Amino acid sequence: MDQPLRESTDTDPAVSISSWKIKPGHEQDLERVAAEVIDAAAQTEGHISGTVLHEPGSPRFHIVHRFASEQALSAWLTSPERKAVHPHLDEIAEREGKIQRVTGLEGWFLDTRSQRRTMKPPPRWKMWLASLAGAYPLVVLFQWLLAPHLADLPLLVRSAFFPLILLTLMTFVMMPFVTRVLHGWLFAENRQSTPRGGDTVEP
C-alpha cells in the first residue's frame, strides 16, 4: 500500500500531510477508513489527489492530500465532509503531531518514502535543478512539435498554449517521474540530519 508526496502564493498547489499510529486491533480497518477520508476529500473543489503512505507491518501511516490551491486546502480542512469522516479515523488510529501544510514547489518534493513524523523538502537549489531537468525536455518538444503549427494564431492565444501544456505535464507527468528517479539525491540530507517540520496547523 506504500505509494508515491520560491515563495508561495494563494494559487500555488498545496499539500496537507497527517501522520497517524494505528490502534492495536484495528490494522485491518486502515485501508477502508483511509479510503473513506480520501473519497471525502475528493468532493472538495480543487482536490487533485489523495495518497496513503503505509509500510506493511508498521503501525504508522501518513495521509497526503494535494490541492490546486491554498484556498482549496483550507476549504477541505474546515469542510463538513472532513468533520463527518474523521471520527472514523480517530476510532482506529491516533494522530501524531500536527497537520503539515506545504505550498509551492515543496509540494512536488515531499519525501513520501520516509516514515518520519515530519517531511523536510530538499534544498531549494536541488529543487531548482530538478525542476529544470523536468521542464527543459518539455520546452524542447513544444518548440519542435507544436510551436511551428501555432505561428498563425493570435499572440494571446498562442502564448496561452505553452504554460497550459507545460504546467499540466509538469504537474501530472514530469515532476512525479523526476522526483522518483532523483529520490536518493534529492533527499540525501534527510538521512544525515534531524528533519525539520514544514508549516503546520493545529489538527
N, C-alpha and C positions, 0 to 999 in steps of 0.2 A: 504493500500500500504506500510505500515511500515513493513520492512523486516530485519531480522538479516543479523558489520565492526570489550643481550650479544653484543656484538659488531657485527655490520652488515658487510657483505661483498658484492661484486658485484653480487654474485649469490644467495643471500638471496631473499626470496619473498618480494615484495614491494607493498605498497598500496598508492593510492592517494585519498584525500578527498577534495571535493569542496563544499562550503556552498552557498546557494542561497536564495533570497527572491522573491516570485512571484509578478509580477507587477499586479496592480488591473485590473480585467477584463480578465486575462489570466489563471485563475485557471483551466479551462477545458483543456488547452493546455499542462499542465505539463506532464501527462503520455505519450502523443505522442512524445513530444520533448525529454524527458528523455530517452525514448526507442531508439530514433534515436542516441543519444550520446552513449549509451551502445552498440548498434549494431555496430557503427563505431569503438569503442574501441576493440570490439571482432575481428576485422580484423587485429589487431596488433599481431604479433607473440609473444607468451608468455603471452597473456591475459588469466587470469583464470576465473574471474567472474566480473560482474558489478551489483551494487545494488543501488536502490533509496530509501532513508530513508525519509519518509514524514508522519507526524502525521496528520490524517484527520482534516480539519478545520484550520490548521496552515499555514501561508504564507511562512514558511521556510522549506527548504528541503536540503538534502545532497546527493551528488552522490559519491559513493565509487567504485573505480576500484582496483582489485587485479591482480598483475602481477607476473610472475615466477621469475623475477629478476629486479634489478635497471635499467639495460640496456633496458629491455622491457618497463618499465615505461617511461624512458626518450625518447624512440622511439615514444611512443604514444603522449607525450606532445609536440613533435615537428613534428608530422605527418601531411600530407596533409588532411587525413581523419578528424582529430580533427579540423583543421583550417576550413574545409568545413562545419562542422556541428555545431560548437559553435555559429555562428551568429544566428542560430535559437533559441538557448538557451538564448542569450543576448536579443532577442526580447521579451521574455516572463518573464525574471527574471533578478535581479541584483545580482552580486556576492557579498558575504560578506566575507571580509578578503582574505587571500592568500590560494593557494592550499597547503594542508598539505601532506607531503611525509613521510611515515613511512616504515621502513625496519626491517628485523629480526623478533624476537619474538613479537615485538609490533604489527605487522600486524595481529596476531591472537587475540590480546587483545584490540580491539577497542570497546569503549562503544557505540555501534551502536544504543542504545535506547535513547541516550542523544540528546537533541535539542540544546546543546551549540555550539558556533561557533568553539571552539577548543575541541579536544578529547584527554584527557590525559590517557595514558596506566596505568595499576595498577603498584604498586611497584614490583621491579624485584623478590623479594622473593616470592610474590604471583604468579607471572608468572612461577617461577621455580616449585613451589608446584603443580600448575595446570597442567603444562606440565608433571610432574612426574606422577600425577594421570591419565593422558591420556596415557602415554607411558607404564606404568607398566603392565596393563592387556594385552596389545598387545604383550609385551615381553613374558609374561607367556604363552599366547595362541600359539605364534610362537614356543617356546621351546617344548610345549606339542604336538602340532598337526603337525608341519612341520619339525622341526629340525631332528627328527629321520629318516624321509624319504629323507633327503638331505645328510646324512652322507657319502654316497659313491661318492658324486660329488667332483670334484677338489676343493681345498681350495678357489681359487679366485672366482670360480663360486658360491660355497656355501656361501661365505661371501657377495656376491652381493645381494642375496635374502633378507637378513634381512633388510638392510637400504632401499631397494626398497619398500618392503611391509610396513615397519614401517612408513617411511616418507609419503607414499601415504595415508595410513589410518589415520595418524595423521593430515594431511593437510585437507583432504576432509571429514572425518568422525568423528574422536575422538575429535579434538580441537573445532570444531563448537558445538559439544554436551557438552563438558566440560565447555566451556565459557558460554553457555546458562544456564546450571544447576547452576554454581557458580557465576552468574552475580551479584547478590546482594552483595556477599562477595568481589568479585574482585574490584568492583567499588564503595565501600563504601566511600572511600576518596573523590571521585568526588562530593559527596553530602555534604561534610563537609568543602571543601576548594575551593578557586577560581581555575579554571582549568588553566593549563599551556600548551601552544601550543607546538606541536612537531616540527620537522624540517619543514621549509616552503620554498616555492619557489615562485617567482613572477608569477602571473597569465599570 
